[in-house]
């Protein structure tokens, strides 16, 4: 009995020694598991936050800017290296910190502002007056012979207006960069002019019209060739296109000097060398058509109350897979192949070569308008002020 008891005691002692040797390893492995889980949670959290965008106040990324109230912010347009403030009585060029650089008195009932390159064109949409501005002051001003309803501007400083005209459906007036009116075309039988667009180099002006004289709405597109005004030549007819289509096609977006997209509520046509073809893609409710570096971004939804998407028609007319953006577009801007979109409470930077969201940033202020000055920098006008921010 004694021998057996000693044997059992030895076994228990050996078991305790084995347990004592294993216990440190169990503790070590457990600690490794806890650390690994902690690292995994940290990485997943950071990945989710990176995908969602930063939640820091937009002011935390501001390089420059100033505060103002909502009514003042509505009148401010990012322009050149500063801002253009357009009111019913004055046009003021400001620095990004809010300091006045120059001003020009101009009486308007319903001012509109169009910006292209280093030129801004301001016109009274309920009146006759207009003026062109650069970073150093007023370039020219004038008065149209009829009420202005639409204006556009080329990168080289040519301006074009749609104006009311007696005994006609409307007229298009073309103004060269010095302020000289070089042409006025009256639309008598072609329909009502609804929109205008210059080609990238400004050599062509396209006029979208709609004729309502028949049993249906017939869209037409008239193109005018714009020669160099310094050569003494006058603008002349270039092309006239009538598609087999009923409806309004108000949006004109050039891909290059000879090719453009002509769009309506849900249909997109491609015009090249006088030949018009329909793009075979579904865009049920088109909001805006945006040219960007040879590509064209189409902002649209699948219907009222549906989320807004962007589809890209690339330079070869391939339609890339669309990306869902959100519910409410506030503003957008283009720099080279990049489109920045303010949607809901976010800023999205989109690469139009791939139709992908390159960068995303949460914003805590209501954005009114913005300008993308480079891939990594933007000027935004919000309900509470102006902010120049870094996107990287």
C-alpha positions in Angstrom: 0.0 0.0 0.0 2.8 2.4 0.8 4.6 1.7 -2.5 1.3 2.3 -4.5 0.7 5.6 -2.7 4.2 6.8 -3.4 3.8 5.9 -7.0 0.5 8.0 -7.2 2.2 10.9 -5.5 5.0 10.8 -8.1 2.5 10.9 -10.9 0.7 13.8 -9.4 3.9 15.7 -9.0 4.9 15.0 -12.6 1.5 16.2 -13.7 1.9 19.4 -11.8 5.4 19.9 -13.3 4.0 19.4 -16.8 1.1 21.8 -16.1 3.6 24.3 -14.7 5.7 24.1 -17.9 2.6 24.5 -20.3 1.0 27.3 -18.4 3.5 30.1 -19.4 3.1 29.0 -23.0 -0.6 29.2 -22.8 -0.4 32.7 -21.3 2.0 33.7 -24.0 -0.2 32.4 -26.8 -3.2 34.0 -25.3 -1.4 37.4 -25.2 -0.4 37.0 -28.8 -4.1 36.3 -29.7 -5.3 39.4 -27.8 -2.7 41.5 -29.5 -3.5 40.1 -33.0 -7.2 40.7 -32.4 -6.5 44.3 -31.3 -4.4 45.0 -34.4 -7.0 43.5 -36.6 -9.8 45.7 -35.1 -7.5 48.7 -35.5 -6.8 48.0 -39.1 -10.5 47.3 -39.9 -11.6 50.5 -38.2 -9.0 52.6 -40.0 -9.9 51.0 -43.3 -13.5 51.7 -42.8 -12.7 55.3 -41.8 -10.5 55.7 -44.8 -13.2 54.5 -47.1 -15.8 56.7 -45.5 -13.6 59.9 -45.5 -12.4 62.1 -42.7 -15.0 63.3 -40.2 -12.9 66.3 -39.1 -14.4 69.8 -39.7 -13.7 71.1 -43.2 -12.0 74.1 -41.6 -9.3 71.8 -40.3 -8.1 71.4 -43.9 -8.4 75.0 -44.9 -5.3 76.7 -46.3 -7.0 80.1 -46.5 -10.5 81.5 -46.6 -12.9 83.6 -44.5 -16.3 83.5 -42.9 -19.5 85.1 -44.3 -23.2 84.7 -44.0 -25.3 82.6 -46.4 -26.7 85.5 -48.4 -23.2 86.7 -49.2 -21.9 83.3 -50.0 -24.6 82.7 -52.6 -23.0 85.6 -54.6 -19.4 84.3 -54.6 -17.8 82.4 -57.4 -14.3 80.8 -57.3 -12.4 82.5 -60.1 -8.7 82.6 -61.2 -6.6 82.8 -58.0 -9.4 84.4 -56.1 -13.2 85.0 -56.0 -15.7 87.0 -58.0 -18.6 88.4 -56.0 -21.6 89.3 -58.2 -24.4 91.4 -56.8 -27.2 93.4 -58.4 -25.1 96.5 -58.3 -21.4 95.5 -58.3 -18.9 92.9 -59.5 -16.0 92.6 -57.0 -12.8 90.5 -57.4 -11.6 89.3 -54.0 -8.5 87.4 -52.7 -9.1 84.1 -51.1 -8.8 85.8 -47.7 -11.6 88.2 -48.6 -9.7 91.3 -49.5 -11.1 93.4 -52.3 -8.7 93.7 -55.3 -11.0 95.6 -57.7 -14.6 96.3 -58.3 -16.9 97.5 -61.1 -20.4 99.0 -60.8 -23.0 97.2 -62.8 -26.8 97.4 -62.5 -28.6 94.0 -63.0 -31.9 92.5 -62.1 -30.9 88.8 -62.3 -27.1 88.4 -62.7 -25.5 85.3 -64.0 -21.8 84.4 -64.1 -20.0 82.1 -66.5 -16.4 81.2 -66.0 -14.0 79.6 -68.5 -10.2 79.5 -68.0 -9.0 82.9 -66.8 -12.1 84.9 -67.9 -15.5 85.5 -66.3 -18.5 86.7 -68.1 -21.3 88.4 -66.2 -24.7 89.2 -67.7 -28.2 90.3 -66.6 -30.5 87.4 -67.4 -33.5 89.7 -67.0 -32.0 92.6 -68.9 -29.4 93.8 -71.5 -26.1 94.5 -69.8 -23.0 92.3 -69.8 -19.3 92.5 -69.0 -16.1 90.4 -69.2 -13.5 90.2 -66.4 -10.0 88.9 -65.8 -7.8 88.7 -62.7 -6.7 92.3 -63.2 -9.9 94.0 -64.0 -12.7 94.5 -66.4 -11.9 93.5 -70.0 -15.0 94.9 -71.7 -18.7 95.7 -71.2 -21.7 96.3 -73.4 -25.5 96.1 -73.8 -27.4 93.6 -75.9 -30.3 94.8 -78.2 -32.6 92.3 -76.6 -33.2 90.6 -73.2 -30.5 88.0 -72.4 -31.6 84.5 -71.7 -28.4 82.4 -71.9 -24.6 83.0 -72.1 -21.5 81.0 -72.6 -17.8 81.6 -72.8 -14.8 80.0 -74.6 -11.4 79.4 -73.0 -9.9 82.1 -75.3 -12.4 84.7 -74.1 -15.1 84.7 -76.9 -18.6 85.1 -75.5 -22.0 84.2 -77.0 -25.5 85.2 -75.9 -29.0 84.1 -76.7 -31.2 87.2 -76.8 -34.8 88.0 -77.6 -35.4 89.3 -81.1 -38.5 90.8 -82.8 -39.9 88.8 -85.7 -37.7 85.8 -84.8 -37.6 82.9 -82.4 -34.5 84.5 -80.9 -31.0 85.5 -81.9 -27.4 84.5 -81.1 -24.8 87.2 -80.6 -21.1 86.5 -80.7 -18.5 88.8 -79.0 -14.8 88.6 -79.5 -12.2 88.9 -76.6 -11.9 92.6 -77.1 -15.7 93.2 -76.8 -16.5 93.6 -80.5 -19.8 92.0 -81.6 -18.6 90.0 -84.6 -21.9 88.3 -85.6 -25.6 88.1 -84.8 -27.6 85.2 -86.1 -31.4 85.3 -86.1 -33.4 82.1 -85.8 -36.5 82.5 -88.0 -37.5 79.0 -89.0 -35.0 76.8 -87.1 -36.7 77.0 -83.7 -36.0 78.6 -80.4 -32.3 78.7 -79.3 -32.1 77.0 -75.8 -28.3 76.6 -75.2 -24.9 77.3 -76.6 -21.4 75.7 -76.3 -18.0 76.6 -77.7 -15.6 73.9 -78.9 -12.4 73.5 -76.7 -10.3 75.8 -79.0 -13.3 78.1 -79.7 -13.4 77.6 -83.4 -17.0 76.3 -83.4 -20.1 77.5 -81.7 -22.9 75.0 -81.4 -26.5 76.2 -80.9 -29.2 73.8 -79.6 -32.7 74.7 -80.9 -36.2 73.3 -80.6 -38.8 73.8 -83.2 -42.4 73.7 -82.0 -44.2 74.6 -85.2 -45.0 71.1 -86.2 -46.9 68.3 -84.5 -44.0 67.5 -82.2 -40.9 69.1 -80.7 -38.1 68.9 -83.3 -34.6 69.5 -82.0 -32.0 71.0 -84.3 -28.3 71.8 -83.9 -26.7 74.7 -85.8 -22.9 75.1 -85.8 -21.1 78.4 -86.6 -17.4 78.5 -87.5 -15.6 81.2 -85.5 -12.4 82.5 -87.3 -9.6 84.5 -85.7 -11.2 87.9 -85.4 -7.7 89.5 -85.9 -7.7 88.2 -89.5 -10.8 90.2 -90.4 -12.9 87.2 -91.2 -16.5 86.9 -90.1 -18.2 83.8 -88.5 -20.0 81.6 -91.0 -22.3 78.6 -91.1 -20.6 75.3 -90.6 -23.3 72.6 -90.2 -27.0 72.1 -89.4 -28.2 68.8 -88.0 -31.8 67.5 -87.6 -32.2 64.1 -85.9 -35.1 61.7 -86.2 -36.1 62.4 -82.6 -38.9 64.2 -80.8 -38.0 66.3 -77.7 -35.5 68.8 -76.4 -31.8 68.2 -76.5 -30.4 71.2 -74.5 -27.0 69.8 -73.4 -24.0 70.2 -75.6 -20.6 68.8 -74.5 -17.6 68.8 -76.7 -15.1 65.9 -76.6 -12.7 67.7 -79.0 -13.0 70.3 -81.8 -14.9 68.0 -84.2 -16.8 65.7 -81.8 -19.5 66.4 -79.3 -22.3 64.8 -77.2 -25.8 66.2 -77.6 -28.1 65.2 -74.8 -31.7 65.4 -73.6 -33.6 64.1 -70.6 -32.5 60.5 -71.1 -30.9 60.2 -74.6 -27.4 61.0 -75.7 -26.3 61.5 -79.3 -22.8 61.6 -80.7 -21.9 64.0 -83.5 -18.7 63.6 -85.6 -18.1 65.1 -89.0 -21.8 65.7 -89.6 -22.8 62.1 -88.7 -25.2 61.8 -85.7 -25.5 58.5 -83.9 -27.3 57.5 -80.6 -25.2 56.3 -77.7 -26.4 52.8 -76.8 -26.7 53.2 -73.0 -29.4 53.8 -70.4 -29.4 57.2 -68.6 -33.0 57.4 -67.4 -32.9 60.9 -65.9 -29.9 63.0 -66.9 -28.9 65.8 -64.5 -25.8 67.2 -66.1 -23.2 66.3 -68.8 -19.6 67.2 -67.8 -16.6 67.1 -70.2 -13.3 66.1 -68.6 -10.0 65.5 -70.3 -11.5 63.9 -73.5 -14.0 61.8 -71.4 -17.5 62.9 -70.6 -19.2 62.4 -67.2 -22.9 61.9 -67.2 -24.6 62.6 -63.9 -28.0 60.9 -63.8 -30.5 58.9 -61.7 -32.8 56.0 -62.5 -35.8 58.1 -61.7 -37.2 60.6 -59.2 -36.1 59.9 -55.7 -33.4 57.4 -56.9 -29.7 57.8 -56.0 -27.5 59.8 -58.4 -24.9 58.0 -60.4 -22.1 59.0 -62.7 -21.4 57.2 -65.9 -18.4 57.9 -68.1 -18.4 58.0 -71.9 -14.7 57.7 -72.7 -12.8 59.1 -75.7 -13.5 55.9 -77.7 -17.3 56.1 -76.8 -17.1 53.2 -74.4 -19.6 53.6 -71.5 -17.9 52.6 -68.3 -19.6 51.0 -65.4 -21.4 53.7 -63.4 -20.7 54.6 -59.8 -23.3 55.5 -57.2 -22.6 59.0 -55.7 -25.5 59.8 -53.4 -28.9 61.6 -53.1 -28.3 65.3 -53.7 -25.7 67.0 -56.0 -24.7 70.4 -54.6 -22.0 71.4 -57.1 -19.2 70.0 -59.3 -16.0 71.1 -61.0 -13.4 69.7 -63.4 -9.6 69.8 -63.6 -8.1 67.8 -66.4 -9.4 64.2 -66.1 -10.7 64.8 -62.6 -14.3 65.7 -61.6 -15.0 66.7 -58.0 -18.6 66.4 -56.9 -20.2 67.7 -53.7 -22.9 65.3 -52.9 -24.9 65.1 -49.7 -22.3 65.7 -47.0 -19.2 64.5 -48.9 -16.7 65.6 -51.5 -15.9 62.9 -54.1 -12.9 63.1 -56.5 -13.6 60.9 -59.5 -11.0 59.7 -62.1 -12.9 59.8 -65.4 -10.4 57.4 -67.0 -11.6 54.5 -64.8 -14.9 55.9 -63.4 -13.7 55.3 -59.9 -13.8 57.4 -56.7 -10.1 58.4 -56.1 -10.7 60.4 -52.9 -13.5 61.0 -50.5 -13.9 63.6 -47.7 -16.8 64.2 -45.3 -17.9 67.8 -45.0 -19.7 69.5 -42.1 -20.8 72.6 -44.1 -23.4 73.0 -46.8 -21.5 73.5 -50.1 -22.9 76.1 -52.6 -20.3 75.9 -55.3 -16.7 74.8 -55.7 -13.7 74.9 -58.0 -11.1 72.2 -58.4 -7.8 74.0 -59.0 -5.6 70.8 -59.0 -6.0 67.2 -58.2 -5.1 67.9 -54.5 -6.7 71.3 -54.0 -10.1 72.9 -54.2 -11.8 76.2 -53.3 -15.3 75.7 -51.9 -18.0 78.2 -51.1 -20.2 77.0 -48.2 -23.2 78.4 -46.4 -20.8 79.9 -43.8 -17.8 81.1 -45.8 -15.0 80.3 -48.3 -12.4 77.6 -47.8 -9.4 76.6 -49.8 -8.7 73.1 -48.8 -6.2 70.3 -49.5 -7.8 67.0 -50.7 -4.7 64.9 -49.9 
